[in-house]
Amino acid sequence: MMEEMESIESNKTWRLVPLSPGHRPIGLKWVYKVKKDAAGDVVKHKARLVAKGYVQQPGVDFDEVFAPVARIESVRLLLALAAQEGWPVHHMDVKSAFLNGELNEEVYVRQPPGFIVAGQENMVLRLDKALYGLQQAPRAWNAKLDRTLGELGFSHSESEHAVYARGRGASRLLVGVYVDDLVITRNDAAEINHFKEQMKSRFKMSDLGLLCFYLGIEVQQGDDGIKLAQTAYARKILDRAGMGTCNPCH
């Protein structure tokens, strides 16, 4: 929780102000999550401060909310192209991505539970940037990322808005975007590393190296190509249906 608060404050997400007349502050709550890898082992405990976006009113608290993400078919196509060309596929993750989205609307939230400033209990927080849970948060983050990739010389595919390319032919760098996950591929490792450094200079990034687990898909990269599996996902479905101990059949 302290890490989440430090991340929000270092990002200059909000300002402590008196509530403007005619506005209603949105409540905040803490959400706790355990992140696991492909084998089901716990890799991280996360605490996320989330806005109660379900109380927001269209036309008052937000206007547009749509944000594109790469379709699973596009992700598979990207991996198939990399396998055919023998390119490595890398994975990066933006830390607290939605906190980077810049808001156009005037939005106020209550002070977070457990972190209310003593003596200023009646003050609220005006958001300059988005918080998780806000209706417009995905769109604000996507607009920021799209603008950043455009500044770095990328253009998005006409048929898939969440796939970006820079360069031409064999020297083309491809990036697939799914919210805050970036899948990167090209035949030149130096160019991939250059792009990673460009992104790290603009956002707080996690460099996850070669892609091995993405959207529930296990990815194995080798000299003989790229193999995909969903073993953990299949097990999860069986366990949810109470069939984890059943006898297998064709």
Phi, psi and omega in degrees: 000321178295319178298318180296316180295319178296320179297317180295316183288321178292335179275356182054052183285327187216170175225140178278117185218164170286151182289130178288145178300142178086359179248152178237125182288147178267137179287158177239154175214159178266136177238129182250138185217144175252122179265135182237157177268190184297332181274357180088007180277142180289126180247342183197142170253124184243142170240125184238130175273120189237137175279145177278073187295346181291347178267355180292147181251127178301137180084345178250303182266341180200160177243288182259142181233347187291137174220128182285148170228156181294133175290152181299329177296324179290322177297316179296321180295320177298316179293323179295319178296316179298320179295318181296320183273349182077028181271145172285150179243123181252164186226129173230153181228135178272124180286131179047054188304315186295339180289348179273343182291131182267132184270141174265336183272161176269105185236133178241143176231156176287161176293143186292144178304131179089352183226035179280130184288124181297133180085351180230038184297334183273353179281158177236175181250122174270127183275126170266333177231166188284158171240154173300141180100336177292142181301322185268001185300313180300320181293318181298318178294316181297320178297320179294314180295317180299318179294319180295313180296325176297319178294333180272006175094012180269153169229146182271156179297144179291332182262351181211101187297337185265012173243124184244153179222147174225130182092183183226156174057224184291341181267011183282134175258126182248139179227124174257135185244128171230094183061266182244009178258131178245127174254122190238134178214145175186163182278352184248110182296325181296322180291323176298315179296324177297316178296319179300317180295323177298318180290322180294332180284346183251329181225163170280115188241151168252119177271108185266008176070213179296139181297126178229339180208124186207122178053040179081003181256128175274128185242125176243119179256131180211181180294336182268008178125202181238128180249136178246142177213157177227045182302309183297322180294317179297317178298320180298318179295316179298315180296320180295327180271003180071027183244016182298332182255008180288157177288138180286153174211164182288000000 
